[in-house]
Amino acid sequence: MIDQANSRIRFRMLRYFQVLADEMHFGRAAARLNISQPPLSMQIKELEEILEVALFERTSRKVALTRAGKVLKTEVDRILSATDQSLNYVRQIGRSEHQHITIGIVGSALWGTLLTRLKDCRKTLPGLEWSLLELSQHQQIEALRTRTIDVAINRNVIPTPEANIRCQLISRESMLVAVSEGDPLCDEAQVTLAMLAARPFISLSFSQSDFAQQLYDRCVEAGFYPLIAHQVYEPQTALALVSAGMGVSLLPETSALIHWPGVVFLPLAESIPADLYALWVDEPLSSLMSRFLAALHGSV
């Protein structure tokens, strides 16, 4: 009888329950689900009847999870997450079969070697189609795990950035310091990090990437804590602020190819890598993926 009752539970019921448990408000949950409140209430009531347990405590002033509801919320989050990953994995297989690869990328990666190799892929891998999705470093890892992208392109990853994630070097690159035109540093043959100690910094966002933290740590190693005046997502934004005299910025050398008016790129005495890597989930690769990664590496 229990099995028969459980078979009446639909995916939609669990999803409605999950959203209501997140919002703890029928009106907000219904709006998020793009439905009216009565269907939501009916689905929750039916789920409780099937399970023969109250999942929510309802009063005129609030909605709260019962103990059973809290347990179900944990299980539903796990079940729906696993379901999403499985379905996305099937989509990923379908993309591979149809010669399509989705690439998650940090914006700064498109200047230089990578774009040339992506263009070459059209010649060496006829029939291949690829599309780009601009994502932060942290978003890329999540997208790899949920199989919404096939490959991630990022900077300065450690050899084993995450469990079950593999990486491969694409190209070597160094950091330069971007200053506004006419800055006294332009008269220097070479700039050290210590020379930047009193300057306001325009940094990449700490919340979006570990790369910004790596640069911050290098400044600390050089003997000072950088004054972070602004945090930005893209190098173009940093260059606009540098041009306006709002501070200096440490950026990958290929950012100099943007040729932003009023900005000068200077070499650093310290060697700070900004190497590009490809990342993917550690599992058996299709022939297409293997050839694509080889092409990114420049070995095709």
Sequence and secondary structure as in RCSB ss.txt:
>XXXX:A:sequence
MIDQANSRIRFRMLRYFQVLADEMHFGRAAARLNISQPPLSMQIKELEEILEVALFERTSRKVALTRAGKVLKTE
VDRILSATDQSLNYVRQIGRSEHQHITIGIVGSALWGTLLTRLKDCRKTLPGLEWSLLELSQHQQIEALRTRTID
VAINRNVIPTPEANIRCQLISRESMLVAVSEGDPLCDEAQVTLAMLAARPFISLSFSQSDFAQQLYDRCVEAGFY
PLIAHQVYEPQTALALVSAGMGVSLLPETSALIHWPGVVFLPLAESIPADLYALWVDEPLSSLMSRFLAALHGSV
>XXXX:A:secstr
 HHHHHTT  HHHHHHHHHHHHH  HHHHHHHHTS HHHHHHHHHHHHHHHTS  EEE SS EEE HHHHHHHHH
HHHHHHHHHHHHHHHHHHHHHHTTEEEEEE GGGGSSHHHHHHHHHHHHSTT EEEEEE  HHHHHHHHHTTS S
EEEEES  SS STTEEEEEEE  BEEEEEETT GGGG SSB GGGGTTSEEEEE TTT HHHHHHHHHHHHTT  
 EEEEEESSHHHHHHHHHTTS BEEEEGGGGGG  TTEEEE BSS  B  EEEEEESS   HHHHHHHHHHHT  
